[in-house]
């Protein structure tokens, strides 16, 4: 979501300067690629790039094609084959051994539901949304419908290209989008009885980090979370530490006792709570207040015996903690990377949160038998 926000900011800047733009989106990958479907890049007519569609090997050629798209005001589907020796001669190959399909769409500022406007709707709140992009691989020179539909709970926004689709295709697309909205997992699939392929993309909000504690050991974690584009809330009972000058990266600062703070914390299925208060009773109050919300990640700083003591105290307060609930509490938190310094510990914690939110266990990529990215 960070990349999308940067693209939207760059688009607004280009528009203020009366510059025309195009949006490049990775819509399908066969084999291996540095970036996966959903990676985006904004290109201005003056050649300014925001975002990335590869590790750097495709951007130069994509820029030239995007400028043609801007001039012609017609979407274009481009295929790069990094397994092809001929492509490698032109500097495209990076040893990725994959085929990357990229859709480049001109942005018509006069049209209220252009791809950029649909992306803006994706970042308005923390609701999950689904974005649908249609493209034709078999007939690349035909008109590419591109980004056509955005759906969320009880709402739907569509482009002018969606209106031109046959009723059968509309029904198919809407049904698949509804399925993806429920599963939170993107899919790419051909549309029956047509030449179109649909990239049905689940747009999840950025990870929200609720960080309890405002000591010096928290600062590296906050800085790293900001780099990752996460939304950050800092909470502590010490008003002299919870300040905007100390934590300029935070979007929200809360001051109060644990039992007061817990009612102000916003929690959803992309929220991680990290307890670094160094205050047992404060941590206990937070855990007790958060228990009904089933937060997907709660990290506790300190040894395992501290977590066990916290759980004992919760049970003594009449909270019946199930085994599945304990599995959502990580104490000691962090991946075992040999971290010692505050910065290394922050990296360890961030890595664990990212792994949990992605449904991964962490570990060495070289130990995987299959591809790096799970399709």
C-alpha contacts under 8 A as a table, 3 or more apart, distances in Angstrom:
res1	aa1	res2	aa2	distance
1	X	4	X	5.16
1	X	5	X	6.33
1	X	123	X	7.77
1	X	204	X	7.70
1	X	205	X	6.64
1	X	206	X	5.65
1	X	229	X	7.23
2	X	5	X	5.19
2	X	6	X	6.32
2	X	206	X	7.44
2	X	228	X	7.25
2	X	229	X	4.85
2	X	230	X	7.74
3	X	6	X	5.10
3	X	7	X	6.19
3	X	40	X	7.65
3	X	51	X	5.92
4	X	7	X	4.98
4	X	8	X	6.19
4	X	40	X	7.46
4	X	51	X	7.83
4	X	119	X	7.35
5	X	8	X	5.09
5	X	9	X	6.21
5	X	123	X	7.55
6	X	9	X	5.08
6	X	10	X	6.16
6	X	50	X	7.09
6	X	51	X	7.37
7	X	10	X	5.05
7	X	11	X	6.07
7	X	41	X	7.04
7	X	42	X	6.02
7	X	50	X	5.80
7	X	51	X	6.49
8	X	11	X	4.99
8	X	12	X	6.26
8	X	116	X	7.05
8	X	119	X	7.81
8	X	120	X	7.00
9	X	12	X	5.25
9	X	13	X	6.34
10	X	13	X	5.05
10	X	14	X	6.15
10	X	42	X	7.70
10	X	50	X	6.85
11	X	14	X	5.05
11	X	15	X	6.08
11	X	21	X	7.43
11	X	42	X	7.41
12	X	15	X	5.09
12	X	16	X	6.27
13	X	16	X	5.18
13	X	17	X	6.50
14	X	17	X	5.07
14	X	18	X	6.21
14	X	19	X	5.04
14	X	20	X	7.14
14	X	21	X	7.54
14	X	44	X	7.05
15	X	18	X	4.83
15	X	19	X	5.60
15	X	20	X	7.13
16	X	19	X	7.60
19	X	44	X	6.44
19	X	45	X	6.27
19	X	46	X	7.56
20	X	44	X	5.87
20	X	45	X	5.54
20	X	70	X	6.80
20	X	107	X	7.31
21	X	42	X	6.89
21	X	43	X	5.52
21	X	44	X	4.31
21	X	45	X	5.89
21	X	70	X	6.44
21	X	106	X	6.32
21	X	107	X	5.75
22	X	42	X	5.90
22	X	43	X	5.26
22	X	44	X	6.49
22	X	66	X	6.13
22	X	67	X	7.74
22	X	69	X	7.18
22	X	70	X	6.16
22	X	104	X	6.51
22	X	105	X	5.39
22	X	106	X	4.30
22	X	107	X	5.37
23	X	40	X	7.03
23	X	41	X	5.90
23	X	42	X	4.69
23	X	43	X	6.30
23	X	66	X	7.90
23	X	103	X	7.99
23	X	104	X	5.51
23	X	105	X	5.21
23	X	106	X	6.46
23	X	107	X	7.02
23	X	115	X	7.84
23	X	116	X	7.97
24	X	40	X	5.55
24	X	41	X	5.13
24	X	42	X	6.29
24	X	43	X	7.62
24	X	53	X	7.57
24	X	62	X	7.95
24	X	66	X	7.64
24	X	102	X	6.40
24	X	103	X	5.55
24	X	104	X	4.24
24	X	105	X	6.43
25	X	37	X	7.44
25	X	38	X	6.21
25	X	39	X	5.81
25	X	40	X	4.50
25	X	41	X	6.63
25	X	53	X	7.11
25	X	102	X	5.43
25	X	103	X	5.26
25	X	104	X	6.45
26	X	29	X	7.60
26	X	35	X	7.75
26	X	36	X	6.66
26	X	37	X	4.71
26	X	38	X	5.56
26	X	39	X	5.40
26	X	40	X	6.47
26	X	53	X	6.42
26	X	100	X	7.04
26	X	101	X	5.97
26	X	102	X	4.49
26	X	103	X	6.48
27	X	37	X	4.83
27	X	38	X	6.33
27	X	101	X	5.87
27	X	102	X	5.74
27	X	103	X	6.57
27	X	133	X	7.73
27	X	199	X	6.17
28	X	36	X	7.62
28	X	37	X	5.46
28	X	100	X	6.16
28	X	101	X	5.16
28	X	102	X	7.27
28	X	188	X	7.27
28	X	199	X	7.56
29	X	32	X	7.23
29	X	33	X	6.96
29	X	36	X	6.73
29	X	37	X	6.65
29	X	98	X	6.92
29	X	99	X	5.68
29	X	100	X	4.69
29	X	101	X	6.21
30	X	98	X	5.55
30	X	99	X	4.96
30	X	100	X	6.55
31	X	97	X	6.35
31	X	98	X	4.24
31	X	99	X	6.32
32	X	96	X	5.35
32	X	97	X	5.51
32	X	98	X	4.47
32	X	99	X	7.49
32	X	371	X	7.54
33	X	36	X	6.56
33	X	54	X	7.49
33	X	96	X	5.32
33	X	97	X	7.21
33	X	98	X	5.70
33	X	99	X	7.61
33	X	100	X	7.16
34	X	54	X	5.60
34	X	55	X	5.83
34	X	96	X	6.99
35	X	39	X	6.19
35	X	53	X	5.98
35	X	54	X	5.32
35	X	55	X	7.30
36	X	39	X	6.02
38	X	201	X	7.20
39	X	51	X	7.89
39	X	52	X	6.72
39	X	53	X	5.54
40	X	51	X	5.93
40	X	52	X	5.96
40	X	53	X	5.76
41	X	49	X	6.64
41	X	50	X	5.43
41	X	51	X	4.30
41	X	52	X	5.09
41	X	53	X	6.18
42	X	48	X	7.97
42	X	49	X	5.71
42	X	50	X	5.13
42	X	51	X	6.47
43	X	47	X	6.18
43	X	48	X	5.72
43	X	49	X	4.88
43	X	50	X	6.75
43	X	63	X	6.74
43	X	66	X	6.74
43	X	67	X	7.81
44	X	47	X	5.26
44	X	48	X	5.29
44	X	49	X	6.85
44	X	67	X	7.69
45	X	48	X	7.54
45	X	67	X	5.81
45	X	70	X	6.91
47	X	63	X	6.73
47	X	67	X	7.80
49	X	52	X	7.95
49	X	63	X	7.99
52	X	55	X	7.40
52	X	56	X	7.59
52	X	59	X	7.35
53	X	56	X	7.81
53	X	58	X	7.13
53	X	59	X	6.93
54	X	57	X	6.30
54	X	58	X	5.98
54	X	59	X	7.03
55	X	58	X	7.72
56	X	59	X	5.79
56	X	60	X	7.93
57	X	60	X	7.14
57	X	91	X	6.68
57	X	92	X	5.19
57	X	93	X	7.03
57	X	94	X	6.88
58	X	61	X	5.75
58	X	62	X	6.00
58	X	80	X	7.96
58	X	92	X	6.03
59	X	62	X	4.97
59	X	63	X	5.94
60	X	63	X	5.22
60	X	64	X	6.80
61	X	64	X	5.30
61	X	65	X	6.45
62	X	65	X	5.09
62	X	66	X	5.90
63	X	66	X	5.02
63	X	67	X	6.23
64	X	67	X	5.29
64	X	68	X	6.54
65	X	68	X	5.07
65	X	69	X	6.26
66	X	69	X	4.85
66	X	70	X	6.14
66	X	104	X	6.31
66	X	105	X	7.92
66	X	106	X	7.92
67	X	70	X	5.00
67	X	71	X	6.22
68	X	71	X	5.04
68	X	72	X	6.08
69	X	72	X	5.16
69	X	73	X	5.40
69	X	74	X	5.50
69	X	75	X	6.16
69	X	76	X	6.79
69	X	104	X	7.16
69	X	105	X	6.99
69	X	106	X	6.02
70	X	73	X	5.05
70	X	74	X	7.37
70	X	106	X	5.41
70	X	107	X	7.87
73	X	106	X	5.49
74	X	105	X	6.93
74	X	106	X	6.35
74	X	143	X	7.48
75	X	103	X	7.19
75	X	104	X	5.60
75	X	105	X	4.43
75	X	106	X	6.09
75	X	143	X	6.87
75	X	144	X	5.75
75	X	145	X	7.73
75	X	146	X	7.37
76	X	103	X	5.86
76	X	104	X	5.23
76	X	105	X	6.61
76	X	140	X	7.17
76	X	141	X	7.40
76	X	143	X	7.83
76	X	144	X	6.61
77	X	101	X	6.92
77	X	102	X	5.75
77	X	103	X	4.46
77	X	104	X	6.26
77	X	135	X	7.38
77	X	136	X	7.78
77	X	137	X	7.42
77	X	140	X	5.78
77	X	141	X	7.91
77	X	144	X	7.25
78	X	101	X	5.78
78	X	102	X	5.19
78	X	103	X	6.28
78	X	104	X	7.68
78	X	140	X	7.68
79	X	99	X	6.92
79	X	100	X	5.67
79	X	101	X	4.48
79	X	102	X	6.26
80	X	87	X	7.54
80	X	92	X	7.65
80	X	99	X	5.67
80	X	100	X	5.18
80	X	101	X	6.48
81	X	84	X	5.48
81	X	87	X	6.58
81	X	93	X	7.66
81	X	97	X	7.83
81	X	98	X	6.18
81	X	99	X	4.39
81	X	100	X	6.44
82	X	85	X	7.69
82	X	87	X	6.48
82	X	88	X	6.67
82	X	92	X	6.40
82	X	93	X	4.46
82	X	94	X	6.68
82	X	95	X	6.71
82	X	96	X	6.23
82	X	97	X	5.35
82	X	98	X	5.40
82	X	99	X	6.06
82	X	100	X	7.94
83	X	87	X	7.88
83	X	88	X	7.94
83	X	93	X	6.99
83	X	95	X	7.35
83	X	96	X	7.45
83	X	97	X	4.67
83	X	98	X	5.88
83	X	99	X	7.18
84	X	87	X	5.38
84	X	88	X	6.48
84	X	93	X	7.58
85	X	88	X	4.93
85	X	89	X	6.45
85	X	93	X	7.67
86	X	89	X	5.25
86	X	90	X	7.11
87	X	90	X	5.43
87	X	91	X	6.88
87	X	92	X	5.50
87	X	93	X	6.22
88	X	91	X	5.07
88	X	92	X	4.94
88	X	93	X	4.18
88	X	94	X	7.57
89	X	92	X	7.26
89	X	93	X	7.74
90	X	93	X	7.93
91	X	94	X	7.92
93	X	96	X	7.11
93	X	97	X	7.98
94	X	97	X	7.83
103	X	135	X	7.60
103	X	146	X	7.27
105	X	146	X	6.95
107	X	114	X	6.37
107	X	115	X	6.97
107	X	116	X	7.20
108	X	111	X	5.64
108	X	114	X	6.41
109	X	112	X	7.27
109	X	114	X	7.40
111	X	114	X	5.70
112	X	117	X	6.55
113	X	116	X	7.76
113	X	117	X	5.46
113	X	118	X	6.07
113	X	157	X	7.56
113	X	158	X	6.77
113	X	159	X	5.40
113	X	160	X	7.81
114	X	117	X	5.37
114	X	118	X	6.42
114	X	147	X	7.81
114	X	159	X	6.61
115	X	118	X	5.10
115	X	119	X	6.25
115	X	147	X	5.70
115	X	148	X	7.79
116	X	119	X	4.99
116	X	120	X	6.21
117	X	120	X	4.94
117	X	121	X	6.43
118	X	121	X	5.14
118	X	122	X	6.62
118	X	149	X	7.93
118	X	150	X	6.60
118	X	157	X	7.66
119	X	122	X	5.00
119	X	123	X	6.96
120	X	123	X	5.56
120	X	124	X	6.61
121	X	124	X	5.35
122	X	125	X	7.31
122	X	129	X	6.55
122	X	203	X	6.91
123	X	126	X	7.23
123	X	205	X	7.29
125	X	205	X	7.83
126	X	204	X	7.72
126	X	205	X	5.25
126	X	206	X	7.94
127	X	152	X	7.42
127	X	204	X	7.35
127	X	205	X	6.80
128	X	152	X	6.67
128	X	181	X	7.05
128	X	184	X	7.71
128	X	202	X	7.18
128	X	203	X	5.83
128	X	204	X	4.91
128	X	205	X	6.45
129	X	150	X	6.97
129	X	151	X	5.79
129	X	152	X	4.72
129	X	153	X	7.79
129	X	181	X	6.40
129	X	202	X	6.00
129	X	203	X	5.04
129	X	204	X	6.66
130	X	150	X	5.59
130	X	151	X	5.32
130	X	152	X	6.53
130	X	177	X	6.20
130	X	180	X	7.02
130	X	181	X	5.98
130	X	200	X	6.72
130	X	201	X	5.42
130	X	202	X	4.60
130	X	203	X	5.58
131	X	147	X	7.34
131	X	148	X	7.81
131	X	149	X	5.77
131	X	150	X	4.59
131	X	151	X	6.75
131	X	177	X	7.73
131	X	200	X	6.01
131	X	201	X	5.11
131	X	202	X	6.56
131	X	203	X	6.94
132	X	147	X	5.92
132	X	148	X	5.93
132	X	149	X	5.11
132	X	150	X	6.43
132	X	173	X	7.70
132	X	177	X	7.18
132	X	198	X	6.70
132	X	199	X	5.72
132	X	200	X	4.61
132	X	201	X	6.12
133	X	145	X	7.51
133	X	146	X	4.94
133	X	147	X	4.17
133	X	148	X	5.79
133	X	149	X	7.25
133	X	198	X	5.76
133	X	199	X	5.10
133	X	200	X	6.58
134	X	144	X	7.08
134	X	145	X	5.58
134	X	146	X	4.91
134	X	147	X	6.47
134	X	148	X	7.05
134	X	196	X	6.28
134	X	197	X	5.79
134	X	198	X	4.73
134	X	199	X	6.41
135	X	144	X	5.35
135	X	145	X	6.19
135	X	146	X	5.94
135	X	196	X	5.53
135	X	197	X	5.48
135	X	198	X	6.66
136	X	139	X	5.66
136	X	140	X	6.00
136	X	142	X	7.55
136	X	144	X	6.44
136	X	195	X	5.85
136	X	196	X	4.74
136	X	197	X	6.08
137	X	140	X	5.56
137	X	195	X	7.67
137	X	196	X	7.42
137	X	197	X	7.43
138	X	195	X	6.81
139	X	142	X	5.59
139	X	195	X	7.85
140	X	143	X	7.85
140	X	144	X	7.67
145	X	148	X	6.82
145	X	161	X	5.76
145	X	162	X	7.78
147	X	159	X	7.42
148	X	158	X	5.51
148	X	159	X	4.85
148	X	160	X	7.49
148	X	161	X	6.15
148	X	162	X	5.38
149	X	156	X	7.34
149	X	157	X	5.86
149	X	158	X	4.30
149	X	159	X	6.28
149	X	162	X	7.02
150	X	156	X	5.77
150	X	157	X	5.12
150	X	158	X	6.17
151	X	154	X	7.98
151	X	155	X	5.83
151	X	156	X	4.39
151	X	157	X	6.33
151	X	177	X	7.28
151	X	178	X	7.79
152	X	155	X	5.29
152	X	156	X	6.40
152	X	181	X	7.28
158	X	162	X	6.14
158	X	163	X	7.91
159	X	162	X	5.41
159	X	163	X	7.15
160	X	163	X	5.35
160	X	164	X	7.00
161	X	164	X	5.27
161	X	165	X	6.89
162	X	165	X	5.45
162	X	170	X	7.37
165	X	169	X	6.36
165	X	170	X	6.28
166	X	169	X	5.38
166	X	170	X	6.29
167	X	170	X	5.03
167	X	171	X	6.17
168	X	171	X	5.22
168	X	172	X	6.26
169	X	172	X	5.03
169	X	173	X	6.09
169	X	191	X	7.24
170	X	173	X	5.22
170	X	174	X	6.07
171	X	174	X	5.20
171	X	175	X	6.06
172	X	175	X	5.23
172	X	176	X	6.28
172	X	191	X	7.46
173	X	176	X	5.26
173	X	177	X	6.08
173	X	198	X	7.56
174	X	177	X	5.06
174	X	178	X	6.16
175	X	178	X	5.21
175	X	179	X	6.35
176	X	179	X	5.02
176	X	180	X	6.24
176	X	200	X	7.27
177	X	180	X	5.13
177	X	181	X	6.15
177	X	200	X	6.13
178	X	181	X	5.07
178	X	182	X	6.45
179	X	182	X	5.27
179	X	183	X	6.27
180	X	183	X	4.99
180	X	184	X	5.52
180	X	185	X	5.64
180	X	186	X	6.14
180	X	187	X	7.43
180	X	200	X	7.17
180	X	201	X	7.54
180	X	202	X	6.39
181	X	184	X	5.43
181	X	185	X	7.66
181	X	202	X	6.53
184	X	202	X	5.70
184	X	204	X	7.63
185	X	201	X	7.50
185	X	202	X	5.85
186	X	199	X	7.65
186	X	200	X	5.64
186	X	201	X	4.52
186	X	202	X	5.00
187	X	199	X	6.20
187	X	200	X	5.32
187	X	201	X	6.53
188	X	197	X	7.09
188	X	198	X	5.66
188	X	199	X	4.55
188	X	200	X	6.07
189	X	197	X	5.67
189	X	198	X	5.50
189	X	199	X	6.82
190	X	195	X	7.56
190	X	196	X	6.07
190	X	197	X	4.19
190	X	198	X	6.09
191	X	194	X	5.83
191	X	195	X	7.08
191	X	196	X	5.63
191	X	197	X	5.69
191	X	198	X	6.73
205	X	270	X	7.18
206	X	229	X	6.99
206	X	230	X	5.54
206	X	231	X	6.72
206	X	270	X	7.23
207	X	230	X	5.13
207	X	231	X	6.37
207	X	270	X	5.14
207	X	271	X	5.82
207	X	272	X	7.26
208	X	230	X	5.69
208	X	231	X	4.60
208	X	232	X	6.03
208	X	233	X	7.82
208	X	270	X	6.18
208	X	271	X	4.60
208	X	272	X	6.15
209	X	225	X	7.83
209	X	230	X	6.73
209	X	231	X	5.96
209	X	232	X	4.90
209	X	233	X	6.19
209	X	271	X	5.95
209	X	272	X	5.01
209	X	273	X	6.05
209	X	274	X	7.42
210	X	232	X	6.15
210	X	233	X	4.84
210	X	234	X	6.32
210	X	235	X	7.63
210	X	265	X	7.32
210	X	271	X	7.18
210	X	272	X	6.10
210	X	273	X	4.73
210	X	274	X	6.28
211	X	232	X	7.30
211	X	233	X	5.94
211	X	234	X	5.01
211	X	235	X	6.29
211	X	273	X	5.97
211	X	274	X	4.95
211	X	275	X	6.39
211	X	276	X	7.28
212	X	234	X	6.06
212	X	235	X	4.90
212	X	236	X	5.95
212	X	273	X	7.47
212	X	274	X	6.00
212	X	275	X	4.92
212	X	276	X	5.66
212	X	277	X	5.85
213	X	218	X	6.95
213	X	234	X	6.96
213	X	235	X	5.96
213	X	236	X	5.08
213	X	275	X	6.64
213	X	276	X	4.85
213	X	277	X	4.03
213	X	278	X	7.58
214	X	217	X	7.89
214	X	218	X	5.95
214	X	219	X	7.73
214	X	234	X	6.91
214	X	235	X	7.00
214	X	236	X	6.02
214	X	238	X	7.88
214	X	241	X	5.91
214	X	242	X	6.20
214	X	276	X	7.75
214	X	277	X	7.07
215	X	218	X	5.59
215	X	219	X	7.40
215	X	241	X	7.23
215	X	276	X	7.95
215	X	277	X	7.48
216	X	219	X	5.58
217	X	220	X	6.66
217	X	221	X	7.65
217	X	342	X	5.64
218	X	221	X	5.37
218	X	222	X	6.34
218	X	276	X	7.26
218	X	346	X	7.94
219	X	222	X	5.15
219	X	223	X	6.27
219	X	247	X	7.54
220	X	223	X	5.14
220	X	224	X	6.16
220	X	342	X	6.64
220	X	343	X	5.41
220	X	346	X	6.06
221	X	224	X	5.23
221	X	225	X	6.09
221	X	343	X	7.24
221	X	346	X	4.70
221	X	347	X	7.35
221	X	350	X	7.43
222	X	225	X	5.09
222	X	226	X	6.20
222	X	232	X	7.29
222	X	247	X	7.70
222	X	249	X	6.94
222	X	250	X	7.53
223	X	226	X	5.15
223	X	227	X	6.45
223	X	249	X	6.92
224	X	227	X	5.09
224	X	228	X	6.39
224	X	346	X	7.50
224	X	347	X	7.59
224	X	350	X	7.84
225	X	228	X	5.04
225	X	229	X	6.36
225	X	230	X	5.41
225	X	231	X	7.74
225	X	232	X	7.41
225	X	350	X	7.42
226	X	229	X	5.03
226	X	230	X	5.74
226	X	231	X	7.44
226	X	232	X	7.59
226	X	249	X	6.20
227	X	230	X	7.71
231	X	250	X	7.29
231	X	251	X	6.62
232	X	249	X	7.32
232	X	250	X	4.84
232	X	251	X	5.64
232	X	252	X	6.68
233	X	250	X	5.71
233	X	251	X	6.09
233	X	252	X	4.68
233	X	253	X	5.83
233	X	254	X	7.51
234	X	242	X	7.14
234	X	250	X	6.68
234	X	252	X	6.41
234	X	253	X	4.98
234	X	254	X	6.15
235	X	242	X	7.05
235	X	253	X	5.93
235	X	254	X	4.51
235	X	255	X	5.71
235	X	256	X	7.59
235	X	261	X	7.16
236	X	239	X	7.39
236	X	241	X	7.89
236	X	242	X	6.61
236	X	254	X	6.61
236	X	255	X	5.27
236	X	256	X	6.20
236	X	257	X	7.30
236	X	258	X	7.85
236	X	277	X	7.24
237	X	255	X	5.18
237	X	256	X	4.45
237	X	257	X	5.32
237	X	258	X	7.54
238	X	241	X	5.65
238	X	242	X	6.52
238	X	255	X	6.81
238	X	256	X	7.57
239	X	242	X	5.21
239	X	243	X	7.21
239	X	255	X	6.11
240	X	243	X	6.81
241	X	246	X	7.13
242	X	246	X	7.05
242	X	247	X	7.40
242	X	253	X	6.52
242	X	254	X	7.33
242	X	255	X	6.87
243	X	246	X	5.28
243	X	247	X	6.21
243	X	253	X	7.28
244	X	247	X	5.02
244	X	248	X	5.05
244	X	250	X	7.62
244	X	253	X	7.64
245	X	248	X	5.60
247	X	250	X	5.69
250	X	253	X	6.91
254	X	261	X	6.89
254	X	264	X	7.98
255	X	261	X	7.08
256	X	260	X	5.86
256	X	261	X	5.71
257	X	260	X	5.17
257	X	261	X	6.03
257	X	282	X	7.09
258	X	261	X	5.13
258	X	262	X	6.12
258	X	282	X	4.99
258	X	283	X	7.16
258	X	285	X	5.22
258	X	286	X	5.54
259	X	262	X	5.58
259	X	263	X	7.32
259	X	282	X	7.89
259	X	285	X	5.42
259	X	286	X	6.55
259	X	289	X	7.02
260	X	263	X	6.11
260	X	264	X	7.40
261	X	264	X	5.30
261	X	265	X	6.54
261	X	286	X	7.75
262	X	265	X	5.34
262	X	285	X	7.79
262	X	286	X	5.69
262	X	289	X	5.83
262	X	290	X	6.84
263	X	289	X	7.49
267	X	270	X	7.78
267	X	271	X	5.61
267	X	293	X	7.28
267	X	295	X	6.78
268	X	271	X	5.40
268	X	295	X	6.97
269	X	295	X	6.66
269	X	296	X	6.13
270	X	296	X	7.15
270	X	357	X	6.97
271	X	295	X	6.66
271	X	296	X	6.74
271	X	297	X	7.01
272	X	295	X	7.02
272	X	296	X	6.66
272	X	297	X	4.80
272	X	298	X	5.97
272	X	299	X	7.78
272	X	353	X	7.02
273	X	295	X	7.61
273	X	297	X	6.16
273	X	298	X	4.71
273	X	299	X	6.22
274	X	298	X	5.78
274	X	299	X	4.64
274	X	300	X	6.20
274	X	301	X	7.77
275	X	283	X	6.37
275	X	298	X	7.60
275	X	299	X	6.00
275	X	300	X	4.97
275	X	301	X	6.09
276	X	300	X	6.87
276	X	301	X	5.58
277	X	280	X	7.85
277	X	282	X	7.13
277	X	283	X	6.94
278	X	301	X	7.82
279	X	282	X	5.36
279	X	283	X	6.28
280	X	283	X	5.20
280	X	284	X	6.12
280	X	310	X	7.85
281	X	284	X	4.91
281	X	285	X	6.21
282	X	285	X	5.23
282	X	286	X	6.40
283	X	286	X	5.15
283	X	287	X	6.17
284	X	287	X	5.16
284	X	288	X	6.06
284	X	310	X	6.19
284	X	313	X	7.73
284	X	314	X	7.43
285	X	288	X	5.18
285	X	289	X	6.15
286	X	289	X	5.19
286	X	290	X	6.04
287	X	290	X	5.17
287	X	291	X	5.93
288	X	291	X	5.47
288	X	314	X	6.55
289	X	292	X	7.22
290	X	293	X	5.55
290	X	294	X	7.22
290	X	295	X	7.29
291	X	294	X	5.91
291	X	295	X	7.64
294	X	325	X	7.36
294	X	328	X	7.98
295	X	298	X	6.73
295	X	328	X	7.41
296	X	328	X	5.98
296	X	356	X	7.96
296	X	357	X	7.56
297	X	328	X	5.47
297	X	329	X	6.28
297	X	330	X	7.36
297	X	353	X	7.01
297	X	356	X	7.28
297	X	357	X	7.90
298	X	328	X	6.29
298	X	329	X	4.76
298	X	330	X	6.02
299	X	329	X	5.87
299	X	330	X	4.67
299	X	331	X	5.99
299	X	332	X	7.33
299	X	333	X	5.18
299	X	334	X	7.96
300	X	307	X	7.00
300	X	329	X	7.36
300	X	330	X	6.08
300	X	331	X	4.85
300	X	332	X	5.94
300	X	333	X	5.77
301	X	331	X	6.48
301	X	332	X	5.74
301	X	333	X	6.10
302	X	306	X	6.40
302	X	307	X	7.80
302	X	331	X	6.81
302	X	332	X	5.43
302	X	333	X	7.78
303	X	306	X	5.58
303	X	307	X	7.12
303	X	331	X	6.69
303	X	332	X	5.27
304	X	307	X	5.19
304	X	308	X	6.31
304	X	331	X	5.55
304	X	332	X	5.52
305	X	308	X	5.00
305	X	309	X	6.12
306	X	309	X	5.11
306	X	310	X	6.25
306	X	331	X	7.99
307	X	310	X	5.00
307	X	311	X	6.23
307	X	331	X	5.85
307	X	332	X	7.63
308	X	311	X	5.11
308	X	312	X	6.20
309	X	312	X	5.02
309	X	313	X	6.23
310	X	313	X	5.12
310	X	314	X	6.25
311	X	314	X	5.03
311	X	315	X	6.23
311	X	321	X	7.82
312	X	315	X	5.18
312	X	316	X	6.20
313	X	316	X	4.99
313	X	317	X	6.35
314	X	317	X	5.09
314	X	318	X	6.81
314	X	319	X	5.65
314	X	321	X	7.94
315	X	318	X	5.17
315	X	319	X	4.78
315	X	320	X	5.90
315	X	321	X	6.80
316	X	319	X	7.18
321	X	325	X	6.30
321	X	326	X	7.09
322	X	325	X	5.22
322	X	326	X	6.57
323	X	326	X	5.15
323	X	327	X	6.46
324	X	327	X	5.19
324	X	328	X	7.03
325	X	328	X	5.46
325	X	329	X	7.18
326	X	329	X	5.27
327	X	330	X	7.21
330	X	333	X	4.88
330	X	334	X	7.75
333	X	349	X	6.22
333	X	352	X	7.63
334	X	345	X	7.30
334	X	348	X	4.70
334	X	349	X	4.01
334	X	350	X	7.33
334	X	351	X	7.09
334	X	352	X	5.26
334	X	353	X	7.83
335	X	348	X	5.01
335	X	349	X	6.50
335	X	351	X	6.66
335	X	352	X	5.44
335	X	362	X	7.70
336	X	339	X	7.27
336	X	348	X	7.05
337	X	348	X	6.57
339	X	344	X	4.78
339	X	345	X	5.11
339	X	348	X	6.70
340	X	344	X	6.01
340	X	345	X	6.21
341	X	344	X	5.13
341	X	345	X	6.11
342	X	345	X	5.06
342	X	346	X	6.09
343	X	346	X	5.03
343	X	347	X	6.30
344	X	347	X	5.03
344	X	348	X	6.21
345	X	348	X	4.95
345	X	349	X	6.19
346	X	349	X	5.15
346	X	350	X	6.06
347	X	350	X	5.16
347	X	351	X	6.01
348	X	351	X	5.24
348	X	352	X	6.36
349	X	352	X	5.21
349	X	353	X	6.28
350	X	353	X	5.15
350	X	354	X	6.15
351	X	354	X	5.18
351	X	355	X	6.13
351	X	362	X	7.88
352	X	355	X	5.06
352	X	356	X	6.16
352	X	362	X	7.21
353	X	356	X	5.19
353	X	357	X	6.11
354	X	357	X	5.19
354	X	358	X	6.06
355	X	358	X	5.15
355	X	359	X	6.07
355	X	360	X	4.79
355	X	361	X	5.95
355	X	362	X	5.76
356	X	359	X	5.06
356	X	360	X	5.86
356	X	361	X	6.93
357	X	360	X	7.66
363	X	367	X	7.74
364	X	367	X	5.46
364	X	368	X	7.46
365	X	368	X	5.52
365	X	372	X	6.74
366	X	369	X	7.92
368	X	371	X	7.23
368	X	372	X	7.33
371	X	374	X	6.65
